[in-house]
Amino acid sequence: MSNLQLSLPPEESMSKTITFEELGKLLSDNHVACDDIASITHFLQTRGTSASRFFSVKAKIALNSIGLNPNDLNVRWTVPFAPRKDPKFTFIDLFAGIGGMRVAFQNLGGKCVFTSEWDKSAQRTYFANFGEMPFGDITQVNESEVPNHDVLIAGFPCQAFSIAGFKGGFEDTRGTLFFDVARIIEEKRPKAFLLENVKGLVGHDKGRTLKVILNTLRNDLGYYIPDPQVMNAKHFGVPQNRERIFIVGFKSKSAAERFSYPSPLGKAVSFSDVKEESEVSVRYYLSTQYLSTLEKHRARHEAKGNGFGYEIIPDDGIANAIVVGGMGRERNLVYDHRLTDFVPQTKIKGSVNRKGIRKMTPREWARLQGFPDKFKIVVADAQAYKQFGNSVAVPAIQATGRAIIRALEG
């Protein structure tokens, strides 16, 4: 199925082999710019394929500038998610975040040939796990410079459109990030795509936003779009109540007719499935002062008839959606009585609470999204919570991706 043409040079012709860590150190020591690192790593991961020509010129200039001969260099991808050598299909990863969708599609046998993500901290995490630096601002990427691919995947932001006319189509999406997805689809004509967004897209701007998106994809770009579906992560093996809308499209009508969204697994899940196996640091435990503040906050809202406030997830319960900001962490507190050292590691008001109430750890958030434990967390906790909160539920993406690939294969 893949449109990736392989012409890998013989292994014995490579006279210089370095590990990914050695490559990373060379790039860092020589202060190579992020976009040049993106060109280099995309070139090295696609070298010997038809996709590499899109990166070769800039990559070779950058490699020569730090004393590396691009024709005499082999990288051993000592990263958790190394590029596949025998891909069944190719895909590109837009608004990639930390690579949740890439994990899913690589698991299905795909090879990523282009990545874009503007957030510097997310780029760092992506680089550490896949060995590839994403290109930055998608609005600055020329669609003709994106390699051909079988599947486009994107978790684009939800934005309203300024509808000038009555049509509500492609031209009305200019100035939004969906437009950048649409222009790449128009230029590269992938066989299929998967777009993921918040459930709120359904009713956003009184339903007009979704209507414009579907009209653009169906009528302006000519793709066959089964009715979008809201999928819940808890139905696909992770204990998180996270609803997201999935939009799938096909270039072929027959493939679209063969496609159906995956059914819930019917698997019982609970927080205990992802809970840390051993005692966690005292820094995750709430202080008595902060816990008191949360209790008073909830009491005030309950007195008004509101349900807003902190929540403690029992071991046999399902986590609320992990989100950035608001009460994302406070609505996913847990009981954990294994703490033995109550001495605070940071300056806190009061003392560490003795009720065993703590925040979930970044690793628990990673597991709630279905990331395997080999996924590296290379940023501070605050950034890690943000990155996993903004990411996708990998198992739900993978189940939908599997259905897409089956539909394409016929």
Backbone hydrogen bonds, N-H to C=O, Kabsch-Sander energy under -0.5 kcal/mol:
donor,donor_aa,acceptor,acceptor_aa,energy
2,S,88,K,-0.8
5,Q,3,N,-0.6
6,L,4,L,-0.7
7,S,48,G,-3.9
13,S,10,P,-1.7
14,M,11,E,-1.6
15,S,13,S,-0.8
18,I,74,N,-2.6
20,F,76,R,-1.6
23,L,19,T,-2.2
24,G,20,F,-2.9
25,K,21,E,-2.1
26,L,22,E,-2.1
27,L,23,L,-2.4
28,S,24,G,-2.3
29,D,25,K,-3.3
30,N,26,L,-1.6
31,H,28,S,-1.6
32,V,27,L,-2.5
37,I,33,A,-2.4
38,A,34,C,-2.5
39,S,35,D,-2.1
40,I,36,D,-2.7
41,T,37,I,-2.9
42,H,38,A,-2.4
43,F,39,S,-2.3
44,L,40,I,-2.7
45,Q,41,T,-2.2
46,T,42,H,-1.3
47,R,43,F,-0.9
49,T,46,T,-1.7
50,S,5,Q,-0.9
52,S,46,T,-0.7
52,S,49,T,-1.1
53,R,50,S,-0.6
54,F,51,A,-1.5
55,F,52,S,-1.9
56,S,52,S,-1.5
59,A,55,F,-2.3
60,K,56,S,-2.7
61,I,57,V,-1.8
62,A,58,K,-2.2
63,L,59,A,-2.7
64,N,60,K,-2.5
65,S,61,I,-1.6
66,I,62,A,-0.6
66,I,63,L,-1.1
67,G,64,N,-1.5
68,L,63,L,-2.6
72,D,69,N,-1.9
73,L,70,P,-0.7
74,N,16,K,-2.9
76,R,18,I,-2.9
77,W,75,V,-0.8
78,T,76,R,-2.1
79,V,77,W,-2.0
81,F,129,N,-2.2
82,A,79,V,-0.6
88,K,109,G,-3.1
89,F,109,G,-0.9
91,F,111,K,-2.1
92,I,151,V,-1.7
93,D,114,F,-2.8
94,L,92,I,-0.6
94,L,153,I,-2.7
96,A,116,S,-2.5
99,G,96,A,-2.4
103,V,99,G,-2.5
104,A,100,G,-1.6
105,F,101,M,-2.4
106,Q,102,R,-2.8
107,N,103,V,-2.0
108,L,104,A,-1.0
109,G,106,Q,-1.7
110,G,105,F,-2.3
111,K,89,F,-2.1
113,V,91,F,-2.4
114,F,91,F,-0.6
116,S,93,D,-2.3
117,E,135,F,-3.0
123,Q,119,D,-2.4
124,R,120,K,-1.9
125,T,121,S,-1.7
126,Y,122,A,-2.7
127,F,123,Q,-2.8
128,A,124,R,-2.0
129,N,125,T,-1.4
130,F,126,Y,-2.6
131,G,127,F,-1.9
132,E,126,Y,-0.5
135,F,115,T,-2.5
140,Q,137,D,-1.7
141,V,138,I,-1.4
142,N,140,Q,-0.5
145,E,142,N,-2.1
146,V,143,E,-1.3
150,D,90,T,-0.8
151,V,90,T,-1.8
152,L,192,A,-1.9
153,I,92,I,-2.1
154,A,194,L,-2.1
155,G,94,L,-1.1
156,F,154,A,-0.5
159,Q,157,P,-0.7
162,S,172,D,-0.6
163,I,161,F,-1.1
164,A,162,S,-0.9
172,D,169,G,-1.1
173,T,169,G,-0.6
173,T,170,F,-1.6
174,R,171,E,-1.2
176,T,173,T,-1.8
179,F,173,T,-0.6
179,F,176,T,-0.5
180,D,176,T,-0.6
181,V,177,L,-1.2
182,A,178,F,-2.7
183,R,179,F,-2.8
184,I,180,D,-1.2
185,I,181,V,-2.2
186,E,182,A,-2.7
187,E,183,R,-1.9
188,K,184,I,-2.9
189,R,185,I,-2.2
191,K,150,D,-1.0
192,A,150,D,-1.7
193,F,249,G,-1.9
194,L,152,L,-2.4
195,L,247,I,-2.9
196,E,154,A,-2.4
197,N,245,I,-2.0
199,K,243,E,-0.9
201,L,198,V,-2.1
202,V,199,K,-1.9
203,G,200,G,-0.6
204,H,200,G,-0.9
206,K,203,G,-1.3
207,G,204,H,-0.8
208,R,205,D,-1.8
209,T,204,H,-1.4
210,L,201,L,-0.6
211,K,207,G,-1.7
212,V,208,R,-2.5
213,I,209,T,-2.1
214,L,210,L,-2.7
215,N,211,K,-2.3
216,T,212,V,-2.5
217,L,213,I,-2.5
218,R,214,L,-2.8
219,N,215,N,-2.1
220,D,215,N,-1.3
221,L,216,T,-2.2
223,Y,217,L,-2.6
224,Y,250,F,-3.1
225,I,223,Y,-0.6
229,Q,246,F,-1.9
231,M,229,Q,-0.6
231,M,244,R,-3.2
233,A,242,R,-2.5
234,K,240,Q,-0.8
235,H,232,N,-1.9
236,F,233,A,-2.2
237,G,234,K,-0.6
238,V,233,A,-1.1
240,Q,238,V,-2.2
241,N,319,A,-3.0
242,R,240,Q,-1.6
243,E,241,N,-0.5
244,R,231,M,-2.4
245,I,197,N,-2.0
246,F,229,Q,-2.7
247,I,195,L,-2.9
248,V,246,F,-0.5
249,G,193,F,-2.0
250,F,224,Y,-2.1
251,K,191,K,-2.2
252,S,191,K,-0.5
256,A,252,S,-1.9
257,E,253,K,-2.1
258,R,254,S,-1.4
259,F,255,A,-1.1
265,L,235,H,-3.0
271,F,317,G,-2.3
272,S,315,D,-2.5
273,D,270,S,-2.1
274,V,271,F,-2.1
275,K,271,F,-1.1
284,Y,281,S,-1.6
285,Y,282,V,-1.9
286,L,357,I,-1.7
288,T,351,S,-3.4
289,Q,349,K,-1.1
291,L,287,S,-2.5
292,S,288,T,-2.1
293,T,289,Q,-1.9
294,L,290,Y,-2.4
295,E,291,L,-2.3
296,K,292,S,-2.3
297,H,293,T,-2.3
298,R,294,L,-2.5
299,A,295,E,-2.2
300,R,296,K,-2.2
301,H,297,H,-1.6
302,E,298,R,-2.7
303,A,299,A,-2.1
304,K,300,R,-0.8
305,G,302,E,-1.3
306,N,301,H,-3.2
311,E,330,E,-2.3
313,I,311,E,-0.6
313,I,333,L,-3.7
317,G,314,P,-2.2
319,A,239,P,-2.3
321,A,241,N,-0.6
323,V,321,A,-0.6
328,G,325,G,-1.8
331,R,327,M,-2.4
332,N,329,R,-1.6
333,L,311,E,-2.3
333,L,330,E,-0.6
334,V,358,R,-2.5
335,Y,313,I,-0.6
336,D,356,G,-3.0
339,L,336,D,-0.5
342,F,340,T,-0.7
348,I,346,T,-0.5
350,G,348,I,-0.5
353,N,286,L,-2.6
358,R,334,V,-2.5
358,R,356,G,-0.5
359,K,284,Y,-3.1
360,M,332,N,-0.6
365,W,361,T,-2.1
366,A,362,P,-2.5
367,R,363,R,-2.4
368,L,364,E,-2.2
369,Q,365,W,-1.2
370,G,367,R,-1.4
371,F,366,A,-2.5
375,F,372,P,-2.1
378,V,376,K,-0.7
384,A,380,A,-2.4
385,Y,381,D,-2.9
386,K,382,A,-1.6
387,Q,383,Q,-2.8
388,F,384,A,-2.6
389,G,385,Y,-2.5
390,N,386,K,-1.8
391,S,387,Q,-0.5
391,S,388,F,-0.6
394,V,369,Q,-2.8
394,V,392,V,-1.1
396,A,393,A,-0.7
397,I,393,A,-1.9
398,Q,394,V,-2.9
399,A,395,P,-2.4
400,T,396,A,-1.8
401,G,397,I,-2.9
402,R,398,Q,-2.5
403,A,399,A,-1.5
404,I,400,T,-1.9
405,I,401,G,-2.5
406,R,402,R,-2.2
407,A,403,A,-1.8
408,L,404,I,-2.0
409,E,405,I,-2.0
410,G,406,R,-1.2
